[in-house]
Amino acid sequence: MLFSSLVFLWIFLPAVFLANVSGVWALCRDDIYYTVDAPRGVLVEQSADGYHARWQGEGEGSLLMLRDSFGVALAPFVTACYGESFVLHGSAVTVDVLDAQLDTLPDQVILEVTERFAENLLSQARVLLAWLEAHPQ
């Protein structure tokens, strides 16, 4: 244990010293936060678990957005382009939930899935297709 601690210090301390000398240590320890100056939708209603949310924007038409956790950051900006939006976590999507939450078919559907959850894409698309088939226009 002592040997591994010494080896760690032997490697780590020179690296920290070089980072300080070269001025890159600030890149390693400072968090960087970005803000986006863009129109945002207004969150009108949200379920207690955060899986269902209704948004209102300045645009026209309606949106259904199925999302994963990344969609939380996208929703305010995407929903700004539509009059009304319903945003639903992909793990909560069923035909029954869509029937209960939406009176009419949306004008646009966004299915947002990050790469690490790509295996969920097909099952979510199947639920959407089953819901659409149950509501022919």
TORDREN-823194 format. One record per atom (N, C-alpha, C, O): x, y, z. Coordinates in steps of 0.02 Angstrom, whole numbers, padded with zeros to 5 digits, always signed. Layout:
# residues N
XYZ ...
This chain:
# residues 137
+00041-00060+00000 +00000+00000+00000 +00043+00063+00000 +00030+00111-00036 +00095+00062+00040 +00139+00120+00044 +00174+00131-00023 +00182+00188-00045 +00194+00076-00055 +00228+00081-00120 +00182+00113-00172 +00203+00156-00210 +00119+00089-00175 +00073+00117-00225 +00058+00190-00211 +00050+00229-00258 +00055+00210-00147 +00045+00281-00131 +00104+00323-00152 +00095+00379-00177 +00164+00297-00143 +00224+00333-00163 +00228+00340-00239 +00247+00393-00265 +00210+00287-00275 +00211+00290-00348 +00160+00341-00372 +00174+00380-00418 +00100+00343-00341 +00050+00392-00359 +00077+00463-00349 +00071+00505-00394 +00107+00476-00292 +00135+00543-00279 +00192+00559-00326 +00199+00616-00348 +00233+00509-00343 +00289+00519-00388 +00265+00539-00458 +00298+00578-00493 +00207+00513-00478 +00179+00530-00544 +00135+00593-00539 +00140+00636-00583 +00094+00598-00487 +00045+00652-00482 +00076+00720-00468 +00058+00769-00501 +00122+00724-00422 +00150+00789-00403 +00188+00823-00460 +00179+00884-00470 +00230+00788-00498 +00261+00822-00555 +00210+00846-00607 +00219+00898-00638 +00156+00807-00616 +00105+00827-00664 +00070+00891-00641 +00058+00936-00681 +00055+00896-00576 +00024+00956-00549 +00072+01015-00555 +00052+01070-00574 +00136+01003-00541 +00186+01056-00546 +00189+01082-00618 +00189+01143-00629 +00193+01036-00667 +00196+01056-00737 +00132+01093-00758 +00135+01140-00797 +00076+01071-00733 +00012+01104-00750 +00011+01175-00722 -00013+01221-00755 +00037+01183-00662 +00040+01251-00632 +00089+01296-00670 +00073+01354-00682 +00146+01269-00687 +00197+01308-00721 +00173+01330-00790 +00184+01387-00811 +00140+01285-00825 +00118+01300-00893 +00052+01339-00895 +00032+01363-00949 +00019+01346-00838 -00042+01385-00836 -00104+01347-00856 -00157+01378-00864 -00100+01281-00866 -00159+01243-00885 -00196+01213-00826 -00248+01182-00835 -00171+01223-00766 -00205+01195-00707 -00275+01223-00700 -00321+01188-00678 -00285+01286-00719 -00351+01316-00715 -00401+01279-00760 -00460+01275-00743 -00377+01251-00815 -00421+01212-00859 -00443+01148-00826 -00496+01121-00842 -00402+01122-00781 -00417+01058-00748 -00463+01066-00688 -00497+01019-00670 -00464+01124-00656 -00500+01129-00594 -00559+01178-00596 -00601+01176-00552 -00563+01221-00645 -00618+01269-00648 -00675+01241-00690 -00664+01216-00745 -00735+01247-00663 -00794+01228-00701 -00812+01284-00749 -00803+01343-00733 -00836+01266-00807 -00856+01315-00857 -00931+01306-00868 -00955+01251-00881 -00967+01361-00862 -01039+01360-00872 -01057+01405-00931 -01029+01459-00940 -01103+01381-00972 -01125+01419-01030 -01197+01439-01021 -01236+01403-00989 -01215+01495-01048 -01285+01516-01051 -01302+01529-01124 -01260+01550-01163 -01363+01515-01141 -01386+01524-01209 -01438+01580-01210 -01488+01577-01174 -01425+01630-01250 -01472+01685-01257 -01517+01670-01316 -01504+01691-01372 -01571+01633-01302 -01617+01612-01354 -01687+01610-01324 -01694+01605-01263 -01739+01614-01366 -01807+01609-01340 -01817+01542-01304 -01790+01491-01324 -01857+01545-01252 -01872+01485-01214 -01947+01477-01206 -01984+01526-01200 -01970+01415-01205 -02039+01401-01190 -02051+01410-01116 -02004+01413-01076 -02114+01415-01098 -02133+01424-01028 -02162+01358-01003 -02209+01331-01033 -02135+01333-00948 -02161+01272-00918 -02228+01288-00885 -02231+01328-00838 -02281+01257-00909 -02348+01271-00885 -02369+01221-00831 -02401+01240-00782 -02350+01158-00841 -02372+01106-00795 -02320+01050-00797 -02293+01034-00850 -02307+01020-00739 -02260+00964-00736 -02283+00915-00683 -02306+00934-00629 -02277+00850-00698 -02295+00799-00649 -02244+00798-00593 -02188+00822-00601 -02263+00770-00537 -02220+00768-00478 -02155+00729-00492 -02102+00746-00466 -02159+00678-00533 -02099+00638-00549 -02058+00668-00605 -02003+00644-00619 -02083+00721-00637 -02046+00755-00690 -02050+00720-00758 -02017+00742-00805 -02089+00667-00763 -02092+00630-00826 -02138+00662-00878 -02128+00653-00938 -02189+00699-00856 -02235+00733-00902 -02230+00808-00891 -02227+00831-00835 -02229+00845-00945 -02226+00918-00939 -02262+00950-00999 -02257+00926-01055 -02298+01003-00985 -02330+01043-01037 -02294+01110-01041 -02280+01142-00990 -02281+01131-01103 -02245+01194-01115 -02286+01237-01162 -02327+01212-01201 -02275+01302-01157 -02307+01349-01203 -02251+01392-01233 -02207+01416-01198 -02256+01402-01299 -02206+01442-01333 -02238+01497-01375 -02299+01506-01374 -02196+01533-01410 -02219+01589-01451 -02236+01568-01522 -02265+01607-01560 -02219+01507-01541 -02231+01484-01609 -02302+01459-01620 -02347+01473-01581 -02310+01423-01674 -02376+01395-01692 -02371+01320-01694 -02317+01292-01700 -02428+01287-01690 -02431+01215-01695 -02418+01182-01628 -02410+01214-01576 -02416+01115-01630 -02407+01076-01569 -02350+01026-01578 -02332+01007-01634 -02322+01007-01522 -02263+00963-01521 -02273+00909-01469 -02296+00922-01414 -02254+00848-01486 -02245+00794-01439 -02171+00777-01440 -02143+00761-01492 -02139+00782-01383 -02068+00767-01379 -02057+00711-01328 -02072+00718-01269 -02031+00655-01352 -02010+00601-01308 -01936+00611-01295 -01897+00622-01342 -01916+00608-01233 -01848+00627-01216 -01817+00578-01166 -01851+00536-01137 -01752+00586-01157 -01717+00555-01101 -01691+00613-01058 -01717+00669-01064 -01643+00602-01016 -01621+00655-00971 -01591+00715-01008 -01596+00771-00983 -01561+00704-01065 -01533+00759-01104 -01588+00807-01128 -01577+00866-01137 -01647+00780-01139 -01704+00820-01161 -01726+00873-01111 -01759+00921-01130 -01708+00864-01048 -01724+00915-00997 -01692+00982-01016 -01723+01034-01010 -01629+00979-01039 -01594+01040-01059 -01619+01067-01126 -01617+01127-01137 -01642+01023-01169 -01666+01044-01235 -01737+01073-01234 -01753+01119-01273 -01779+01047-01191 -01851+01063-01192 -01866+01138-01191 -01908+01160-01231 -01835+01178-01149 -01853+01250-01149 -01842+01284-01217 -01879+01329-01236 -01791+01263-01252 -01774+01294-01316 -01815+01266-01374 -01837+01304-01417 -01825+01201-01374 -01864+01170-01428 -01937+01191-01424 -01969+01205-01474 -01964+01193-01363 -02035+01209-01355 -02052+01282-01369 -02110+01299-01379 -02002+01325-01371 -02014+01396-01386 -02041+01405-01456 -02073+01456-01471 -02029+01357-01500 -02048+01363-01571 -02120+01340-01584 -02143+01344-01640 -02155+01315-01532 -02222+01288-01541 -02270+01324-01494 -02251+01349-01442 -02334+01324-01513 -02384+01354-01471 -02393+01314-01407 -02394+01343-01352 -02400+01249-01414 -02406+01206-01355 -02366+01142-01366 -02362+01116-01422 -02337+01117-01313 -02295+01058-01318 -02308+01012-01259 -02322+01035-01203 -02303+00948-01272 -02306+00898-01219 -02240+00860-01222 -02224+00830-01273 -02204+00861-01167 -02138+00829-01163 -02144+00771-01115 -02166+00780-01058 -02124+00712-01137 -02132+00651-01099 -02067+00612-01097 -02034+00604-01149 -02049+00588-01038 -01989+00546-01033 -02002+00481-01071 -02056+00451-01064 -01954+00458-01109 -01962+00399-01150 -01978+00336-01112 -02011+00291-01138 -01954+00331-01050 -01968+00271-01010 -02041+00268-00987 -02064+00216-00964 -02077+00325-00992 -02146+00327-00969 -02196+00325-01027 -02256+00330-01016 -02172+00316-01088 -02217+00319-01145 -02253+00252-01154 -02222+00200-01161 -02319+00257-01155 -02363+00201-01172 -02420+00230-01213 -02432+00291-01212 -02456+00188-01246 -02514+00210-01284 -02566+00240-01236 -02597+00291-01252 -02575+00210-01178 -02623+00236-01129 -02604+00305-01104 -02648+00348-01097 -02540+00317-01091 -02518+00383-01067 -02529+00434-01122 -02554+00489-01108 -02513+00418-01183 -02523+00465-01239 -02597+00480-01248 -02617+00537-01260 -02639+00428-01243 -02712+00439-01249 -02738+00485-01194 -02780+00528-01207 -02714+00475-01134 -02738+00514-01077 -02714+00587-01080 -02748+00631-01056 -02656+00599-01108 -02625+00665-01106 -02639+00708-01167 -02638+00769-01163 -02652+00677-01224 -02659+00715-01287 -02728+00705-01317 -02749+00648-01330 -02764+00760-01329 -02830+00757-01359 -02826+00749-01435 -02869+00717-01465 -02775+00779-01465 -02768+00777-01538 -02696+00756-01555 -02651+00758-01513 -02687+00737-01617 -02620+00719-01639 -02578+00783-01644 -02602+00835-01667 -02515+00780-01623 -02473+00839-01629 -02452+00852-01701 -02453+00806-01743 -02433+00914-01715 -02409+00931-01782 -02339+00903-01794 -02323+00884-01850 -02299+00899-01742 -02230+00874-01747 -02216+00826-01690 -02244+00834-01635 -02173+00778-01703 -02151+00731-01651 -02075+00730-01652 -02045+00722-01705 -02045+00738-01593 -01973+00732-01586 -01960+00674-01539 -01986+00671-01484 -01919+00628-01562 -01898+00571-01521 -01824+00581-01508 -01783+00564-01550 -01807+00606-01449 -01738+00622-01431 -01710+00566-01388 -01736+00552-01334 -01657+00534-01412 -01624+00480-01376 -01549+00489-01383 -01523+00492-01439 -01515+00493-01327 -01442+00499-01330 -01413+00431-01350 -01446+00380-01344 -01352+00432-01373 -01320+00372-01400 -01318+00315-01349 -01327+00257-01367 -01307+00332-01286 -01301+00279-01236 -01367+00243-01224 -01367+00188-01196 -01423+00273-01244 -01488+00240-01237 -01517+00221-01305 -01578+00215-01312 -01475+00212-01354 -01498+00197-01422 -01540+00133-01425 -01583+00126-01469 -01529+00087-01379 -01568+00025-01379 -01642+00038-01364 -01684-00005-01378 -01659+00096-01335 -01728+00113-01320 -01765+00143-01380 -01826+00148-01378 -01730+00163-01431 -01760+00198-01487 -01814+00157-01522 -01868+00183-01536 -01800+00095-01535 -01848+00053-01571 -01912+00041-01531 -01967+00045-01558 -01906+00028-01466 -01966+00015-01426 -02008+00078-01420 -02069+00074-01421 -01977+00137-01414 -02015+00199-01410 -02048+00214-01477 -02105+00239-01478 -02014+00200-01531 -02044+00211-01597 -02103+00165-01608 -02153+00185-01639 -02099+00104-01583 -02155+00057-01590 -02217+00082-01552 -02273+00076-01577 -02206+00109-01492 -02262+00136-01454 -02294+00194-01492 -02355+00199-01497 -02252+00239-01518 -02278+00295-01557 -02319+00272-01617 -02373+00298-01630 -02293+00223-01653 -02328+00198-01712 -02395+00165-01692 -02445+00174-01727 -02395+00128-01638 -02458+00097-01615 -02508+00150-01596 -02568+00142-01610 -02486+00203-01564 -02531+00258-01545 -02558+00293-01607 -02617+00308-01610 -02515+00306-01656 -02537+00338-01717 -02586+00295-01756 -02634+00320-01785 -02574+00229-01758 -02620+00184-01793 -02688+00182-01760 -02738+00170-01794 -02690+00192-01695 -02754+00193-01659 -02793+00257-01669 -02851+00262-01651 -02760+00308-01699 -02793+00373-01710 -02785+00395-01783 -02752+00445-01796 -02816+00360-01830 -02810+00383-01900 -02846+00449-01909 -02897+00462-01877 -02819+00490-01952 -02850+00556-01964 -02898+00553-02020 -02929+00604-02037 
